Amino acid sequence: MFVSSGEPPAMYQTQLIKAAEGGDVTLQCRLDPPVNLSAFTVDWTRLDNKDIVHVYRHQQDDPDPQTDQYRSRTTLLHEDLIRGVLTLHISSVKLSDRGLYKGFVPKLKTSCVVDLIVEMVGKDQQNETKRDYSSTTGPPEEEETEPDGRDGRNRETARAVIISTVLLLFGVLIVVLVKRGTIQKSMTRLRGQGEQKSEAANGCELKHLRTSSTNSDPDAGNLNNVQVVK
């Protein structure tokens, strides 16, 4: 919005723009109704410290009166001037760039004011954040559980799976031990039965031999009845 510069400062239409330290920012004002400003002088200055931010004269930029703080850091879009728009880019924004900026067209006696706020996101803040993280034993609570509680449910599911697996392995181990004991008992029983069968077979074989020897030699049976005479 543009207003006559002859009006009291309270009539200035102030815009609020936020920028991150080290980034780029665009300050922009529009003339309503639009007027081709390419042939006009355009000044961007600071209201708080009177710094000259950017100067446009004779259809080209004039870097001579520019304050050193803004040298090689500002760009005025000439193509926007044709549409009655003051567009100023500031690169590598610094904390010292915060303040009130005035876009002024002297011939039309009209101007606008932009309030630039620069937010610090430099190394000091990053180091402070790192110290906050290192001072705790784990990540912050907000990061441990998602808003919908999926992380908590996942942990409960994983815990249940682990417990089930342990119980299953324990059950398998018991079954194996029981089966091993049963097998050992069966083997012992079979071994005893084998020994009994072997003894029985040996007895039958001995009896058979005796019977065979008696049948083949008739006198052999009478030998038992012979009395020895002294």
C-alpha positions, 0 to 999 in steps of 0.5 A, spaced: 500 500 500 502 506 498 500 513 501 502 520 501 509 522 504 505 528 506 501 524 511 503 523 518 507 517 520 501 513 523 498 513 516 504 508 513 501 501 512 506 497 515 508 490 513 511 484 517 516 480 514 520 474 517 526 472 515 531 466 517 538 469 519 543 467 513 537 466 508 534 471 503 528 475 504 524 479 499 521 486 501 515 488 496 510 494 495 505 495 490 502 501 487 495 502 487 493 503 481 499 501 478 504 506 475 510 504 470 515 506 475 521 504 471 523 512 469 522 514 476 527 514 482 526 509 487 529 509 494 529 503 499 532 506 506 532 504 513 527 508 518 531 506 524 538 508 523 537 512 516 541 507 512 541 507 504 539 500 502 538 501 495 538 506 490 535 506 483 536 512 478 536 514 471 533 507 469 539 503 473 541 501 480 546 506 483 551 503 488 555 509 490 550 512 496 549 505 498 551 503 505 556 498 506 552 493 510 548 492 504 553 493 498 552 487 493 547 484 497 541 487 494 537 486 488 531 491 485 527 487 480 526 492 474 521 488 471 516 489 477 517 496 476 513 496 470 507 494 473 508 499 479 511 494 484 517 495 488 521 488 489 527 488 493 531 482 494 536 482 500 541 476 500 545 473 506 540 476 512 544 478 518 541 479 525 543 487 524 538 487 518 532 487 522 528 493 522 523 498 518 525 499 511 521 504 507 520 504 499 520 511 497 518 514 490 520 521 491 516 524 484 510 521 486 511 523 494 508 516 496 512 510 500 511 504 504 514 501 510 516 494 511 518 491 518 523 486 517 524 481 523 530 476 523 530 470 527 536 467 529 538 459 527 545 460 527 551 455 530 550 458 537 542 455 537 544 449 534 550 447 539 545 449 545 540 444 542 545 439 542 547 440 549 539 439 551 539 433 547 546 430 550 544 432 557 538 427 557 539 419 557 534 419 551 530 422 546 525 427 548 518 424 550 515 427 544 519 423 539 518 417 543 511 416 541 508 419 535 501 422 536 497 416 534 501 412 539 503 407 533 510 406 537 507 404 543 503 399 540 509 397 536 513 396 542 508 392 546 507 387 540 514 386 539 515 385 547 509 380 546 512 376 540 519 376 544 515 373 550 511 368 546 518 366 542 521 364 549 515 360 552 515 356 545 523 355 545 522 353 553 516 348 551 520 345 545 526 344 550 522 340 555 519 336 550 525 334 547 528 332 554 522 328 556 522 325 549 530 323 551 528 320 557 523 316 554 528 314 549 533 312 554 528 308 558 526 304 552 533 303 550 534 300 557 528 296 557 530 293 550 537 292 552 534 288 558 529 284 554 535 282 549 539 280 555 534 275 557 532 272 550 540 271 550 540 267 556 534 263 554 537 262 548 543 259 551 539 255 556 535 252 550 542 251 546 545 247 552 539 243 553 539 241 546 546 239 546 545 235 552 539 231 549 543 230 543 549 227 546 545 223 550 541 220 544 548 219 540 551 215 546 547 210 550 552 208 554 553 216 556 546 216 560 548 209 564 555 213 566 551 217 571 549 210 575 555 207 575 558 206 582 565 207 583 568 201 587 574 202 591 
